[in-house]
Amino acid sequence: MTEQPDTSILFDVFALSQAVGRLLATAMRDGPLTPSEYAVYSAVFELEAASPTQLAARLGMRLTTFMDQLRLLEARGHARRIDHPTDGRSYRVVLTAAGRDAHRTANRRFEDAARAFRANLPDGEAAAKAGLLAVRTAADAAMSRLAGNPSPRRLAGRAG
């Protein structure tokens, strides 16, 4: 292995995203969904019935980007909107039977990639997930700060 240059963690996360994207694209190339579509279907499937705002947050997407994806799912007949039980202005998104079938078929290919990936994690999946959660938390906090929303820690420092 050649020596890697010392790069920023943001560069490393970007490169990681590209490598995982290539892995999933290879594993899912002949399936019914692309890796990014599979992620959207998975969020809808896992949350069962969630608002677009909840789904966008789960996926780390802008709401407008999620809405573009939702229109695609609906056009395919893979998702539908149902009434929100407590907010008459909102709705929740669920997969249709056809959407669940597409997700299930794509999941087989995704799981092949996931098994191969997990087998190569030197410290196991739990340790990797803990590190990724820390990276995601840092990214969300940095984004909030750059967007002008002070973190709770910064607010506490002003209270005195």
C-alpha positions in Angstrom: 0.0 0.0 0.0 1.4 3.4 -0.9 1.6 6.1 1.7 -1.4 8.4 1.7 -1.0 12.2 1.9 -2.3 13.8 5.0 -5.7 15.2 4.0 -8.5 16.8 5.9 -11.2 14.6 7.5 -13.7 16.2 5.2 -11.7 15.0 2.2 -11.5 11.5 3.7 -15.3 11.4 4.3 -15.9 12.5 0.7 -13.5 9.8 -0.6 -15.2 7.3 1.6 -18.6 8.3 0.2 -17.3 7.8 -3.3 -15.9 4.3 -2.4 -19.1 3.2 -0.8 -21.1 4.6 -3.8 -19.0 2.5 -6.2 -19.4 -0.6 -4.0 -23.2 -0.2 -3.9 -23.4 0.7 -7.6 -21.5 -2.5 -8.5 -23.6 -4.7 -6.2 -26.9 -3.2 -7.3 -26.2 -2.6 -11.0 -28.8 -5.0 -12.3 -31.4 -4.4 -9.7 -34.6 -2.5 -9.7 -33.3 0.5 -7.7 -30.1 2.6 -7.7 -28.3 2.9 -4.4 -29.7 6.4 -3.8 -33.2 5.2 -4.6 -32.7 2.3 -2.3 -31.7 4.6 0.5 -34.9 6.6 0.0 -37.1 3.5 -0.1 -35.3 2.2 3.0 -36.0 5.3 5.0 -39.7 5.2 4.0 -39.8 1.4 4.8 -38.0 1.7 8.2 -40.0 4.7 9.4 -43.2 3.0 8.1 -45.3 6.2 7.9 -43.3 9.5 8.3 -43.6 13.1 7.1 -41.4 14.3 4.3 -39.5 16.5 6.9 -38.8 13.4 9.0 -37.7 11.4 6.0 -35.4 14.2 4.7 -33.8 14.5 8.1 -33.3 10.7 8.3 -31.6 10.7 4.9 -29.5 13.9 5.6 -31.2 15.5 2.5 -32.6 18.9 1.9 -36.4 18.7 2.0 -36.6 19.9 -1.7 -34.3 17.0 -2.7 -36.4 14.5 -0.9 -39.6 15.9 -2.5 -38.0 15.3 -5.9 -37.4 11.7 -4.9 -40.9 11.3 -3.6 -42.4 12.5 -6.9 -40.4 9.7 -8.6 -41.6 7.1 -6.1 -45.2 8.2 -6.6 -44.9 8.3 -10.4 -43.8 4.6 -10.2 -46.7 3.7 -8.0 -44.2 2.8 -5.2 -45.3 5.3 -2.6 -48.4 7.2 -1.6 -49.4 9.9 0.9 -51.7 9.3 3.8 -53.2 11.7 6.2 -51.2 12.9 9.2 -53.0 11.9 12.4 -52.3 15.1 14.3 -51.4 17.8 11.6 -54.1 18.4 9.0 -51.6 20.5 7.0 -49.1 17.6 6.6 -49.1 14.0 5.5 -47.1 10.9 5.9 -45.4 8.8 3.2 -45.8 5.0 2.9 -44.6 2.4 0.4 -47.2 0.6 -1.7 -47.1 -3.1 -2.2 -45.2 -2.5 -5.5 -42.7 -0.3 -3.6 -42.2 -2.9 -0.9 -41.5 -5.5 -3.6 -39.0 -3.3 -5.4 -37.3 -2.5 -2.0 -37.2 -6.2 -1.1 -35.6 -7.2 -4.4 -33.0 -4.4 -4.2 -32.3 -5.4 -0.6 -30.9 -8.8 -1.6 -28.2 -7.0 -3.7 -27.6 -4.5 -0.9 -27.2 -7.2 1.7 -24.6 -8.9 -0.5 -22.6 -5.7 -0.5 -23.2 -5.2 3.2 -21.9 -8.7 4.1 -18.7 -8.2 2.1 -18.2 -4.8 3.6 -18.8 -6.0 7.2 -16.3 -8.8 6.7 -13.6 -6.3 6.0 -14.2 -4.0 9.0 -11.1 -4.6 11.3 -12.9 -3.6 14.6 -16.4 -4.8 13.7 -19.6 -3.0 12.7 -20.4 -1.5 16.1 -17.1 0.3 16.3 -17.5 1.6 12.8 -21.1 2.8 13.4 -20.0 4.6 16.5 -17.3 6.4 14.6 -19.7 7.3 11.8 -22.3 8.6 14.3 -19.6 10.9 15.7 -18.8 12.1 12.2 -22.5 12.7 11.3 -23.1 14.5 14.6 -20.1 16.8 13.8 -21.3 17.4 10.3 -24.8 18.3 11.5 -23.4 20.6 14.2 -21.0 22.3 11.8 -23.9 22.8 9.3 -26.1 24.3 12.0 -23.3 26.7 13.1 -22.6 27.8 9.5 -26.3 28.3 8.9 -26.4 30.7 11.8 -28.0 28.4 14.4 -25.9 28.5 17.5 -25.2 25.2 19.2 -26.6 24.6 22.7 -23.0 24.9 24.0 -22.5 28.3 22.5 -25.9 29.5 23.9 -24.9 28.3 27.4 -21.7 30.3 27.2 -23.7 33.5 26.5 -26.1 33.0 29.5 -23.7 34.4 32.1 
